[in-house]
Amino acid sequence: MSRSSTVKEALLPALVALLIAALVGDVLILSFGQWPGDVYRLLIEGTWGNAYGLGQVLYKATTLTFTGLAVAVGLRAGLFNIGAESQLAAGGFVAALVGLVLPPGLPAMLTLPVYLVAAAIGGGIVGGIPGALKAKFGAHEVITTIMLNFIVLALLNYLTVAFLKVPGSLHTEEIRSGAVPRLSEFIPAFHGSAANMVIVIALITAVLVSWFLFRTRPGFDLRATGLQPLAAEYGGVNVRRVWWRTLVLSGALAGIGGLNFVLGYKHYYEEAFASGAGFLGIAVAIVGRNHPLGVVLAALVFATISQGGLAVNAVVPKQMVDVLQAVVIIAVAASVPEVRRLLRAESTTARATT
C-alpha cells in the first residue's frame, strides 16, 4: 500500500465517524425541538469561539492526550490497558506527595523534572502490576487493570482522607513549590481557564512516543509483539518482557497526565479528579488509530465535544454529548474495515490500468 493510501486509511475513518456523529446529532437536536445549526453554533462559540472556552478545551485535551497515549501504546503491543484511570490518579497523588515535602519557593524549572519522575513512577507502578501478572502467569490485562482501578482509587482516597486532607475538604494541602504556570500568564485572553503549560509536556511526550514506536528497536519489538507475538518470539523478541515493559510505560504515560490537574490547575491532589479521563482515553486511542499524532487530534475532538456539552446545555441535554462520543467510537470501529476494503479495491484498479 502506498504512502498516500496509508494516510487515507488513517484519516478517512475519523472523518467518516465525525460525519456520522454530526448526522446523528442533527436527529437528536431536532427531536428536542431545536435547530441543529443554532446548537452547533453555540457549541463552537462555547469552545473555539472564545478564549476561555478554547482554554478549557486545551486543558481537557492535555489530560486526554496522556491517557490516550497510554492506551495506544498498550494496544500497539496487543494489550488492552483499561487501568489509565487509576494510573492517572496514582501519578497525580505521588506528584502531590513530592510537592508537599519539597522546600517552598523552588522554581518550576528546577522541580519539574522531579515531578515528572514522581508522576511516571506512580503511574508506572500501577501499570507494572498487571504487566507482571501478565508476564508471569498469563493473567489477562483487561481483568487485572479493571480490578486494579477500584483497588488503587479506593486506596488513594483512604490515604487522602485519613492522613492528608485539609479539614472540611477532600483534597490535600497545596503543593509548596514548582507549580506550572497557566497559559493566561503568557496569553491574558485565557484568563480564568485551567489551561496550563503541561500542554507543552503533552505535545513533547507525543513526539517522543512516536519516535520510540517507529524509530527504535524496543519500539519495533513492541509493535511486532502486537502484530504477531509467536512470530516475534521466534524472531528473538522476549514477548513476556515486552508485555511487562509496555504496561509500565503505559502506566507512566497516564501517570504524567496527573500533573495537568495537580501541578498546573489546582496544585493539590483531590479525590476523583481523574473521573472519566482514563476511560475516555480508550476512545481517544481508538479514534486516533493508536498513532501519537492521531491521539493528539482525537483528544482535541473529544475535549471539544465535552466542553461543548456545557455550552449547549441550556438548549439540549448534556447527555446528548455522551451519545455523540459513543457514536464517534462505533463509527470509527465500523468504518475502518470498509475504508481498507475500498482502498485495496482502488489500489487494485490503479495497478490494472497501468
TORVO-447117 format. One record per residue: residue number from 1; residue in three letters; x, y, z of N, C-alpha, C, O in turn. Coordinates in steps of 0.05 Angstrom, whole numbers, m for minus. Example, Ala and Ser with C-alpha at 12.3 -4.5 7.8 and 13.67 -1.06 7.14 Angstrom:
% TORVO-447117
    k    r    n_c1    n_c2    n_c3   ca_c1   ca_c2   ca_c3    c_c1    c_c2    c_c3    o_c1    o_c2    o_c3
    1  ALA     264    m114     156     246     m90     156     264     m66     156     285     m66     169
    2  SER     257     m45     142     273     m21     143     258       1     157     268      23     161
***
This chain:
% TORVO-447117
    k    r    n_c1    n_c2    n_c3   ca_c1   ca_c2   ca_c3    c_c1    c_c2    c_c3    o_c1    o_c2    o_c3
    1  MET      17     m24       0       0       0       0      18      25       0      37      26      15
    2  SER      11      45     m17      27      69     m20      24      86       5       7      82      22
    3  ARG      42     107       7      41     125      30      15     140      31       4     145      52
    4  SER       6     149       6     m19     164       6     m43     147      15     m61     157      28
    5  SER     m42     122       8     m64     104      17     m63     100      47     m83      98      60
    6  THR     m38      99      58     m35      96      87     m47     120     101     m60     118     122
    7  VAL     m41     144      90     m52     169     102     m82     169     101     m96     176     120
    8  LYS     m93     160      78    m122     159      75    m134     140      95    m155     145     107
    9  GLU    m121     117      98    m131      97     117    m131     107     145    m148      99     161
   10  ALA    m112     125     152    m111     136     179    m132     158     183    m143     160     205
   11  LEU    m137     174     162    m154     197     166    m184     192     160    m201     203     173
   12  LEU    m189     176     139    m216     173     130    m235     162     151    m258     172     154
   13  PRO    m228     141     167    m247     131     187    m255     153     207    m278     154     214
   14  ALA    m236     170     215    m243     191     234    m262     211     221    m281     221     234
   15  LEU    m257     218     196    m274     237     182    m302     226     178    m322     240     182
   16  VAL    m303     200     170    m329     187     168    m344     187     194    m368     191     195
   17  ALA    m329     181     216    m342     179     242    m353     206     251    m375     208     262
   18  LEU    m338     228     245    m348     255     252    m372     262     236    m391     274     246
   19  LEU    m373     254     211    m396     260     194    m421     245     204    m442     256     206
   20  ILE    m417     220     211    m439     204     221    m449     216     248    m473     217     253
   21  ALA    m430     223     265    m437     235     291    m453     261     287    m472     267     301
   22  ALA    m445     277     267    m460     302     261    m488     296     252    m507     310     260
   23  LEU    m491     275     235    m518     268     226    m536     258     249    m559     266     251
   24  VAL    m524     241     266    m539     232     289    m546     255     308    m568     257     319
   25  GLY    m526     274     311    m531     297     327    m554     314     316    m570     325     332
   26  ASP    m556     316     289    m578     331     277    m605     319     285    m624     333     293
   27  VAL    m606     293     284    m632     279     291    m639     284     320    m662     290     327
   28  LEU    m619     281     338    m624     285     366    m632     314     372    m651     319     388
   29  ILE    m619     333     360    m625     361     364    m654     367     355    m669     381     369
   30  LEU    m661     357     331    m688     361     321    m709     349     339    m731     359     343
   31  SER    m702     326     352    m721     312     369    m726     329     395    m747     325     407
   32  PHE    m707     347     402    m711     364     425    m724     391     417    m726     409     433
   33  GLY    m732     393     391    m746     417     382    m727     440     377    m736     463     376
   34  GLN    m702     435     372    m682     456     366    m672     453     338    m675     432     325
   35  TRP    m660     475     327    m649     474     301    m619     467     302    m605     481     317
   36  PRO    m610     447     288    m582     438     290    m562     460     286    m542     462     301
   37  GLY    m567     478     266    m548     499     261    m544     517     285    m521     526     291
   38  ASP    m566     523     300    m564     540     323    m548     527     346    m532     540     359
   39  VAL    m553     501     350    m539     486     371    m509     484     365    m492     488     383
   40  TYR    m502     477     340    m474     474     333    m460     502     335    m436     503     341
   41  ARG    m475     523     329    m463     550     331    m456     555     360    m435     566     367
   42  LEU    m474     548     379    m469     551     407    m445     535     416    m429     544     432
   43  LEU    m444     510     405    m421     492     413    m395     504     404    m376     504     420
   44  ILE    m393     514     380    m368     526     370    m362     552     385    m339     556     393
   45  GLU    m382     568     390    m377     593     404    m368     588     433    m353     603     444
   46  GLY    m378     566     445    m371     560     472    m344     545     475    m335     541     498
   47  THR    m332     538     453    m306     524     454    m285     540     439    m269     554     452
   48  TRP    m284     537     413    m263     550     397    m270     579     391    m253     594     381
   49  GLY    m294     588     398    m303     615     391    m296     636     412    m300     659     407
   50  ASN    m285     628     435    m276     648     455    m253     637     470    m249     612     471
   51  ALA    m237     655     481    m211     647     493    m215     628     517    m200     609     520
   52  TYR    m235     634     534    m239     617     558    m247     589     549    m236     569     559
   53  GLY    m266     586     531    m275     560     521    m252     545     508    m249     521     513
   54  LEU    m236     559     492    m213     546     480    m193     536     501    m182     515     499
   55  GLY    m189     553     522    m171     545     543    m180     519     557    m164     502     564
   56  GLN    m207     518     562    m218     494     574    m215     469     556    m209     447     565
   57  VAL    m218     473     530    m214     451     511    m185     442     512    m180     418     513
   58  LEU    m166     460     513    m138     453     514    m131     439     540    m115     420     540
   59  TYR    m143     448     562    m138     435     588    m148     406     587    m133     388     595
   60  LYS    m172     402     578    m183     374     577    m168     357     557    m163     334     562
   61  ALA    m160     369     534    m145     354     514    m118     345     525    m107     325     516
   62  THR    m106     361     543     m80     354     554     m81     328     569     m65     310     564
   63  THR    m101     325     587    m104     300     602    m110     277     583    m100     255     586
   64  LEU    m128     282     564    m136     260     546    m113     252     528    m112     229     519
   65  THR     m95     270     522     m72     262     506     m55     242     521     m46     222     509
   66  PHE     m51     246     547     m35     227     562     m49     200     565     m37     179     561
   67  THR     m74     200     572     m88     175     575     m92     161     548     m91     137     547
   68  GLY     m96     177     527     m98     165     500     m72     152     492     m72     130     480
   69  LEU     m49     165     497     m23     154     491     m19     128     507      m8     109     497
   70  ALA     m27     128     532     m24     105     549     m38      81     537     m27      59     536
   71  VAL     m63      85     529     m78      63     518     m67      55     491     m66      31     484
   72  ALA     m59      75     475     m49      69     448     m24      53     448     m21      34     432
   73  VAL      m6      59     467      19      44     469      13      15     476      25      m4     465
   74  GLY      m6      11     494     m13     m16     502     m25     m31     478     m18     m54     473
   75  LEU     m43     m18     463     m56     m31     441     m36     m38     419     m39     m59     405
   76  ARG     m15     m22     416       6     m28     396      20     m54     403      30     m68     385
   77  ALA      21     m61     428      33     m86     437      13    m109     440      19    m130     450
   78  GLY     m12    m104     432     m33    m124     434     m45    m125     462     m57    m146     469
   79  LEU     m41    m104     478     m51    m104     506     m72     m82     509     m69     m60     500
   80  PHE     m94     m89     522    m116     m71     526    m115     m60     554    m126     m73     573
   81  ASN    m102     m37     558     m99     m25     585    m124      m9     591    m128      13     580
   82  ILE    m140     m19     610    m164      m5     618    m159       8     645    m178      18     658
   83  GLY    m134       9     654    m128      20     680    m117      48     680    m106      57     700
   84  ALA    m120      63     658    m109      90     657    m121     108     678    m108     127     687
   85  GLU    m146     102     686    m159     119     707    m143     118     733    m137     140     744
   86  SER    m137      95     742    m122      93     768     m93     101     764     m80     111     782
   87  GLN     m81      96     740     m53     104     735     m51     134     735     m31     145     745
   88  LEU     m70     147     723     m71     177     723     m73     187     751     m58     206     759
   89  ALA     m91     176     767     m94     185     795     m69     179     811     m61     196     828
   90  ALA     m56     156     807     m32     149     822      m9     169     816       5     177     834
   91  GLY      m7     176     790      14     195     783       9     222     796      28     234     806
   92  GLY     m15     231     796     m21     257     809     m17     256     839      m8     275     851
   93  PHE     m24     233     851     m21     230     880       8     231     888      16     245     907
   94  VAL      25     216     874      54     215     881      66     243     876      83     251     892
   95  ALA      59     256     855      69     283     849      61     302     872      77     319     880
   96  ALA      36     299     881      27     317     903      43     311     929      50     330     943
   97  LEU      49     286     934      65     280     958      93     293     956     103     303     976
   98  VAL     105     291     932     131     304     928     129     334     933     146     346     945
   99  GLY     107     346     922     103     374     926     100     383     955     108     405     962
  100  LEU      90     365     971      86     371    1000     112     370    1016     115     383    1037
  101  VAL     132     355    1006     157     353    1021     179     370    1009     200     374    1022
  102  LEU     176     381     985     196     398     974     197     425     989     176     434     998
  103  PRO     221     436     991     222     463    1005     206     484     989     206     483     965
  104  PRO     193     502    1003     177     522     990     194     541     973     217     546     979
  105  GLY     181     551     952     194     572     936     213     563     914     224     580     900
  106  LEU     216     537     910     234     528     888     221     534     861     197     531     858
  107  PRO     237     543     841     225     549     815     216     524     800     226     502     805
  108  ALA     196     528     782     185     505     768     205     491     750     204     467     748
  109  MET     224     506     738     244     494     721     261     474     736     271     455     724
  110  LEU     266     479     762     282     461     778     267     437     788     278     415     789
  111  THR     242     441     795     226     419     807     211     402     786     204     380     792
  112  LEU     207     413     762     191     399     742     202     371     736     186     352     735
  113  PRO     228     368     732     238     340     727     232     321     750     226     298     746
  114  VAL     232     332     775     226     315     798     197     306     797     191     283     802
  115  TYR     179     325     791     151     319     789     145     299     766     129     280     769
  116  LEU     159     303     744     155     284     721     163     256     729     148     237     723
  117  VAL     186     253     742     195     226     750     176     215     771     169     191     769
  118  ALA     167     231     789     148     221     810     122     212     798     112     190     805
  119  ALA     111     228     780      85     220     768      88     195     751      71     178     751
  120  ALA     111     193     736     116     170     720     119     145     737     110     123     730
  121  ILE     133     148     759     136     125     777     109     116     789     103      92     790
  122  GLY      93     135     797      67     128     809      50     113     789      39      92     795
  123  GLY      47     124     765      32     110     744      45      84     735      31      65     729
  124  GLY      71      85     733      86      61     724      83      37     742      81      14     733
  125  ILE      83      42     768      79      21     788      52       8     784      49     m17     784
  126  VAL      31      25     782       4      14     779       2      m1     752     m12     m21     751
  127  GLY      15       9     731      14      m6     706      31     m31     706      25     m50     693
  128  GLY      53     m30     722      71     m53     723      59     m77     737      68    m100     731
  129  ILE      40     m73     755      29     m96     770      14    m114     751      20    m138     750
  130  PRO      m5    m105     735     m18    m123     715       2    m132     694      m1    m154     683
  131  GLY      23    m116     688      43    m125     669      58    m149     680      63    m168     665
  132  ALA      65    m148     706      79    m171     718      61    m196     719      70    m218     714
  133  LEU      36    m192     725      17    m214     726      13    m226     698      10    m251     695
  134  LYS      13    m210     678      11    m219     650      35    m235     642      33    m257     631
  135  ALA      59    m224     648      84    m237     640      89    m263     655      99    m282     644
  136  LYS      82    m263     681      89    m286     698      68    m308     696      75    m332     694
  137  PHE      43    m300     697      21    m320     699       2    m320     676     m15    m337     674
  138  GLY       6    m302     657     m13    m300     634     m39    m289     641     m59    m292     626
  139  ALA     m42    m275     664     m67    m262     672     m75    m241     652     m59    m225     643
  140  HIS    m100    m241     644    m109    m223     623    m110    m194     634    m121    m189     655
  141  GLU     m97    m176     619     m93    m149     629    m120    m133     631    m122    m115     647
  142  VAL    m140    m141     615    m166    m127     618    m178    m131     646    m187    m112     658
  143  ILE    m177    m156     655    m188    m162     682    m172    m149     703    m183    m136     721
  144  THR    m145    m152     702    m128    m142     724    m128    m111     725    m128     m99     746
  145  THR    m129     m97     702    m129     m68     702    m155     m57     712    m156     m37     726
  146  ILE    m177     m71     704    m204     m62     714    m205     m64     744    m213     m46     758
  147  MET    m197     m88     754    m199     m92     783    m180     m73     798    m186     m64     820
  148  LEU    m157     m68     786    m137     m51     800    m147     m22     801    m140      m7     819
  149  ASN    m164     m14     782    m176      13     784    m190      17     810    m185      37     824
  150  PHE    m207      m2     817    m222       0     842    m204       0     867    m207      16     885
  151  ILE    m184     m18     866    m166     m20     889    m150       5     893    m148      16     915
  152  VAL    m137      14     872    m119      37     874    m134      63     881    m126      78     898
  153  LEU    m157      67     867    m172      92     873    m182      92     902    m182     113     915
  154  ALA    m191      68     911    m201      67     939    m177      72     959    m181      85     979
  155  LEU    m154      60     953    m131      64     970    m122      93     971    m116     104     992
  156  LEU    m121     106     947    m113     134     947    m133     152     962    m125     171     976
  157  ASN    m158     146     959    m179     161     973    m176     158    1003    m179     177    1019
  158  TYR    m170     133    1012    m167     128    1041    m143     143    1051    m144     156    1072
  159  LEU    m120     142    1037     m96     156    1046    m101     186    1047     m91     200    1066
  160  THR    m115     196    1028    m121     225    1027    m138     233    1051    m132     252    1065
  161  VAL    m160     219    1055    m179     226    1076    m168     221    1104    m172     237    1122
  162  ALA    m153     199    1107    m143     192    1133    m119     208    1142    m115     213    1166
  163  PHE    m102     216    1123     m76     228    1132     m69     255    1119     m54     270    1131
  164  LEU     m81     261    1096     m70     284    1081     m90     306    1076     m81     328    1069
  165  LYS    m115     302    1080    m135     322    1071    m135     347    1089    m129     345    1113
  166  VAL    m142     369    1076    m147     393    1091    m175     390    1105    m194     381    1092
  167  PRO    m177     397    1130    m203     394    1144    m226     407    1129    m224     430    1120
  168  GLY    m248     392    1126    m271     402    1112    m270     400    1082    m287     411    1068
  169  SER    m250     385    1072    m248     382    1043    m241     353    1037    m238     336    1054
  170  LEU    m238     348    1011    m229     321    1002    m203     323     986    m199     307     968
  171  HIS    m187     342     993    m161     345     978    m138     350     998    m143     357    1021
  172  THR    m114     347     988     m90     351    1005     m85     381    1007     m99     398     995
  173  GLU     m65     388    1023     m56     415    1023     m43     422     996     m35     404     981
  174  GLU     m41     448     990     m29     456     965       1     450     965      14     451     986
  175  ILE      11     443     941      40     438     939      55     464     944      45     486     939
  176  ARG      79     461     955      93     485     965     112     498     945     120     521     950
  177  SER     118     485     923     137     497     905     134     484     877     125     462     874
  178  GLY     141     500     857     144     489     830     118     486     814     117     470     796
  179  ALA      97     501     821      73     499     806      78     508     777      92     527     772
  180  VAL      65     494     758      68     501     730      50     525     723      27     525     731
  181  PRO      60     545     710      44     569     704      21     563     685      23     545     668
  182  ARG       0     578     687     m23     575     669     m17     591     643       0     609     643
  183  LEU     m31     584     622     m27     597     597     m35     627     598     m25     643     583
  184  SER     m53     633     617     m62     661     620     m40     680     628     m42     704     624
  185  GLU     m18     669     640       5     685     647      20     695     623      34     716     624
  186  PHE      17     681     601      30     689     576      10     700     556      17     718     539
  187  ILE     m14     690     557     m36     700     539     m59     708     557     m75     692     564
  188  PRO     m61     734     563     m82     743     582    m110     736     574    m128     734     591
  189  ALA    m115     732     548    m142     725     539    m152     698     551    m176     694     553
  190  PHE    m133     681     559    m141     655     571    m148     658     601    m151     638     615
  191  HIS    m150     682     611    m155     686     639    m180     671     649    m202     673     636
  192  GLY    m177     657     671    m199     642     682    m200     612     674    m213     596     687
  193  SER    m187     606     651    m187     578     642    m166     562     657    m147     573     668
  194  ALA    m168     536     657    m150     518     671    m126     510     653    m108     496     663
  195  ALA    m125     519     628    m102     512     611     m76     521     622     m73     543     632
  196  ASN     m56     503     621     m30     509     633      m8     497     616     m13     484     596
  197  MET      17     501     624      40     494     608      45     464     607      63     455     593
  198  VAL      29     448     621      32     419     619      24     410     590      32     388     582
  199  ILE      10     427     576       3     420     549      28     418     531      28     402     513
  200  VAL      48     433     538      74     431     523      86     404     528      97     391     510
  201  ILE      85     395     554      96     369     560      81     347     545      93     327     536
  202  ALA      54     350     543      38     331     528      47     328     499      49     306     489
  203  LEU      51     351     486      59     351     458      87     339     455      92     323     436
  204  ILE     105     346     473     132     334     472     131     304     476     145     289     463
  205  THR     114     296     495     111     267     501     100     252     476     110     230     470
  206  ALA      81     264     462      71     251     438      93     248     417      94     227     403
  207  VAL     110     268     414     132     266     395     151     244     403     160     228     387
  208  LEU     158     243     429     176     222     439     165     194     436     179     176     430
  209  VAL     139     191     441     126     165     438     127     156     409     132     133     403
  210  SER     122     175     391     123     169     362     151     160     354     155     141     340
  211  TRP     171     175     364     199     167     358     205     139     370     218     123     357
  212  PHE     197     134     394     202     108     407     189      86     391     202      65     386
  213  LEU     164      89     383     150      68     369     161      62     342     162      38     334
  214  PHE     168      82     327     175      79     298     204      83     291     212      80     268
  215  ARG     221      90     311     249      95     305     268      80     323     293      83     320
  216  THR     259      63     341     277      49     359     272      19     358     250      10     350
  217  ARG     292       4     366     289     m25     366     268     m35     387     252     m52     381
  218  PRO     269     m24     412     248     m32     431     220     m26     421     201     m41     426
  219  GLY     217      m3     406     191       3     395     183     m17     373     159     m24     371
  220  PHE     202     m25     358     197     m46     337     189     m72     350     170     m85     341
  221  ASP     203     m80     372     196    m104     386     167    m103     397     152    m122     396
  222  LEU     160     m79     407     133     m75     418     112     m78     396      93     m93     400
  223  ARG     117     m66     373      97     m68     352      96     m96     340      75    m106     333
  224  ALA     119    m109     338     120    m136     328     105    m155     346      91    m173     337
  225  THR     107    m151     372      93    m167     392      63    m163     389      47    m182     391
  226  GLY      55    m139     383      26    m133     380      15    m146     355      m8    m154     354
  227  LEU      31    m146     333      21    m157     308      20    m187     308       0    m199     299
  228  GLN      41    m200     319      42    m229     320      62    m239     341      85    m241     335
  229  PRO      53    m243     365      72    m250     387      88    m275     382     111    m277     389
  230  LEU      76    m295     370      90    m320     365     113    m316     345     135    m325     349
  231  ALA     107    m301     324     128    m295     304     150    m277     316     174    m281     311
  232  ALA     141    m258     333     161    m241     346     179    m257     364     203    m252     365
  233  GLU     168    m276     379     184    m293     397     203    m310     381     226    m315     389
  234  TYR     193    m320     358     210    m336     341     234    m320     330     255    m330     325
  235  GLY     229    m294     327     250    m276     317     269    m266     338     286    m250     333
  236  GLY     266    m275     363     284    m268     384     274    m247     404     289    m239     421
  237  VAL     249    m239     402     237    m220     420     228    m234     445     214    m254     444
  238  ASN     235    m223     468     225    m233     494     197    m222     498     195    m200     509
  239  VAL     177    m236     490     150    m226     489     140    m219     517     127    m198     521
  240  ARG     146    m236     536     136    m231     564     149    m206     575     135    m190     589
  241  ARG     174    m201     569     187    m177     579     175    m152     565     171    m131     577
  242  VAL     168    m155     539     156    m133     525     129    m126     537     122    m103     540
  243  TRP     113    m147     544      87    m142     557      91    m126     583      76    m106     587
  244  TRP     109    m134     599     113    m120     625     123     m92     621     112     m73     633
  245  ARG     143     m88     603     153     m61     599     132     m43     586     131     m19     592
  246  THR     116     m54     569      95     m38     556      75     m28     576      67      m5     574
  247  LEU      66     m45     594      46     m36     613      58     m17     634      45       1     644
  248  VAL      84     m20     640      98       0     657      99      27     642      92      48     654
  249  LEU     107      27     617     108      51     601      80      64     598      76      88     601
  250  SER      60      47     593      33      56     590      23      70     616      12      91     615
  251  GLY      29      57     639      21      69     664      36      95     670      24     114     681
  252  ALA      62      96     662      77     120     667      66     144     651      65     166     661
  253  LEU      58     138     626      47     159     609      21     170     621      17     194     622
  254  ALA       4     152     630     m21     161     643     m15     176     669     m27     197     675
  255  GLY       5     167     684      12     180     709      22     208     705      15     226     721
  256  ILE      37     213     684      47     241     679      23     259     674      24     283     679
  257  GLY       2     248     663     m22     264     658     m34     276     683     m48     296     682
  258  GLY     m28     264     706     m38     274     731     m27     301     738     m38     316     754
  259  LEU      m4     309     726       7     335     731     m10     357     721      m9     380     731
  260  ASN     m27     352     701     m44     372     689     m62     384     710     m67     408     711
  261  PHE     m73     367     728     m90     377     750     m74     385     774     m78     407     785
  262  VAL     m56     368     783     m42     372     808     m22     395     806     m20     411     825
  263  LEU      m8     397     785      14     417     782       5     442     767      15     464     772
  264  GLY     m13     438     748     m20     461     730     m46     474     737     m50     497     729
  265  TYR     m64     461     751     m90     472     756     m95     478     785     m93     501     794
  266  LYS    m102     457     801    m110     461     829     m86     463     848     m88     475     870
  267  HIS     m64     450     841     m40     450     858     m43     433     883     m30     437     903
  268  TYR     m61     413     881     m64     393     902     m77     368     891     m89     370     869
  269  TYR     m75     346     905     m89     322     897    m117     322     909    m120     328     933
  270  GLU    m137     316     893    m164     315     902    m178     289     894    m173     279     872
  271  GLU    m194     279     912    m208     254     906    m225     257     881    m239     276     877
  272  ALA    m223     236     864    m239     234     839    m232     255     818    m248     260     800
  273  PHE    m208     267     819    m201     287     799    m198     274     771    m201     287     751
  274  ALA    m192     248     771    m187     235     745    m213     221     734    m211     207     715
  275  SER    m235     227     747    m260     213     740    m267     216     710    m271     238     700
  276  GLY    m268     193     696    m275     192     668    m253     195     649    m255     186     626
  277  ALA    m231     209     656    m210     214     637    m195     189     628    m187     187     605
  278  GLY    m193     170     645    m179     145     638    m195     129     618    m184     119     598
  279  PHE    m221     127     622    m238     111     604    m242     126     577    m243     113     556
  280  LEU    m243     152     578    m246     168     554    m220     166     537    m220     169     513
  281  GLY    m198     161     551    m172     157     537    m173     133     518    m160     132     498
  282  ILE    m190     113     525    m193      90     508    m205      99     482    m196      91     460
  283  ALA    m226     115     483    m239     126     459    m219     142     443    m219     141     418
  284  VAL    m203     159     456    m183     175     442    m163     158     427    m157     164     404
  285  ALA    m154     137     440    m135     119     426    m147     105     402    m134     103     381
  286  ILE    m172      96     405    m185      82     383    m190     101     359    m184      94     337
  287  VAL    m201     124     365    m206     143     344    m180     153     331    m179     158     307
  288  GLY    m159     156     348    m133     165     338    m117     143     325     m94     147     317
  289  ARG    m129     119     322    m116      96     308     m90      88     321     m72      78     307
  290  ASN     m87      93     347     m63      85     362     m37      98     352     m16      88     356
  291  HIS     m40     121     338     m17     136     329     m15     161     346     m36     174     350
  292  PRO       9     169     356      11     192     373      m1     217     362     m15     232     376
  293  LEU       3     223     336      m9     247     323     m39     244     323     m53     263     329
  294  GLY     m49     221     316     m78     216     316     m90     219     344    m112     229     347
  295  VAL     m75     211     364     m84     213     392     m87     243     400    m107     250     412
  296  VAL     m68     259     392     m69     288     398     m94     300     385    m109     315     398
  297  LEU     m98     294     359    m122     305     345    m148     295     357    m167     310     360
  298  ALA    m149     269     364    m173     257     375    m178     269     403    m201     274     410
  299  ALA    m157     275     418    m161     287     444    m173     315     441    m190     322     458
  300  LEU    m165     330     421    m177     356     416    m207     353     409    m224     369     417
  301  VAL    m213     333     393    m241     328     385    m259     322     409    m280     334     413
  302  PHE    m250     303     425    m266     295     448    m267     317     469    m287     320     483
  303  ALA    m245     332     472    m246     354     491    m265     376     482    m279     388     498
  304  THR    m266     380     455    m285     400     444    m314     391     449    m331     406     457
  305  ILE    m319     365     444    m346     355     449    m354     357     478    m376     364     485
  306  SER    m335     350     496    m340     351     525    m346     379     534    m366     384     548
  307  GLN    m329     398     527    m333     426     534    m358     437     521    m372     454     532
  308  GLY    m362     429     496    m386     438     481    m412     430     494    m432     444     492
  309  GLY    m412     407     508    m435     398     522    m444     418     543    m468     421     548
  310  LEU    m425     431     556    m431     451     576    m443     476     563    m460     490     574
  311  ALA    m432     482     538    m441     506     524    m470     504     514    m484     524     513
  312  VAL    m478     480     507    m505     477     495    m525     466     515    m548     459     507
  313  ASN    m517     463     540    m534     450     560    m560     466     564    m580     455     574
  314  ALA    m560     491     557    m583     508     561    m606     501     542    m629     507     547
  315  VAL    m599     489     519    m619     484     498    m623     454     493    m645     446     485
  316  VAL    m603     438     498    m606     409     495    m593     395     519    m574     407     530
  317  PRO    m601     371     527    m589     358     550    m560     352     545    m552     345     522
  318  LYS    m543     354     566    m515     348     563    m510     319     556    m489     312     544
  319  GLN    m529     301     562    m525     273     556    m523     268     526    m513     248     517
  320  MET    m533     288     510    m530     285     481    m501     283     473    m494     269     454
  321  VAL    m484     297     488    m455     296     482    m444     268     487    m428     258     471
  322  ASP    m453     254     508    m445     227     513    m453     208     490    m438     191     482
  323  VAL    m477     213     479    m486     197     456    m468     202     432    m460     183     418
  324  LEU    m461     227     427    m444     233     404    m416     221     407    m405     211     387
  325  GLN    m405     221     431    m380     209     435    m381     179     429    m363     168     417
  326  ALA    m402     166     438    m405     137     433    m409     132     403    m398     112     392
  327  VAL    m424     150     389    m428     146     360    m401     148     345    m396     133     327
  328  VAL    m384     167     353    m358     170     341    m342     145     343    m330     136     323
  329  ILE    m342     133     367    m326     108     371    m337      85     354    m322      71     341
  330  ILE    m363      82     355    m375      60     340    m370      64     310    m365      45     296
  331  ALA    m373      89     300    m369      94     272    m341      89     263    m337      79     241
  332  VAL    m321      96     280    m294      90     273    m289      60     271    m277      50     252
  333  ALA    m299      46     291    m296      17     291    m308       4     267    m298     m16     256
  334  ALA    m331      14     258    m346       2     236    m334      11     209    m335      m5     190
  335  SER    m322      35     208    m313      45     182    m285      36     174    m279      35     151
  336  VAL    m269      28     194    m241      20     188    m240      m3     168    m226      m1     148
  337  PRO    m255     m25     172    m253     m47     153    m263     m39     125    m252     m47     105
  338  GLU    m284     m22     124    m295     m14      99    m276       5      84    m273       2      59
  339  VAL    m262      22      98    m242      40      86    m220      23      74    m210      29      52
  340  ARG    m211       4      89    m189     m13      79    m197     m28      54    m182     m30      35
  341  ARG    m222     m38      54    m232     m52      30    m232     m34       6    m224     m42     m16
  342  LEU    m242     m10       9    m244       9     m13    m216      17     m23    m212      20     m47
  343  LEU    m197      21      m4    m170      29     m13    m157       6     m27    m142      11     m47
  344  ARG    m161     m19     m18    m149     m42     m33    m161     m44     m61    m147     m49     m80
  345  ALA    m188     m40     m63    m200     m41     m89    m190     m18    m107    m185     m23    m131
  346  GLU    m186       5     m96    m175      28    m111    m146      22    m121    m139      28    m143
  347  SER    m130      10    m102    m103       4    m110    m102     m18    m131     m86     m16    m149
  348  THR    m119     m38    m129    m120     m59    m149    m128     m48    m177    m117     m55    m197
  349  THR    m148     m30    m177    m157     m18    m202    m135      m1    m214    m132      m2    m239
  350  ALA    m121      14    m198     m99      31    m208     m77      14    m220     m66      22    m241
  351  ARG     m70      m8    m208     m49     m26    m219     m59     m39    m245     m43     m43    m264
  352  ALA     m84     m45    m246     m95     m58    m270     m95     m40    m294     m93     m49    m317
  353  THR     m98     m14    m290    m100       5    m312     m73      16    m321     m71      31    m341
  354  THR     m51       9    m305     m25      18    m313      m9      m3    m328      14       1    m336
***
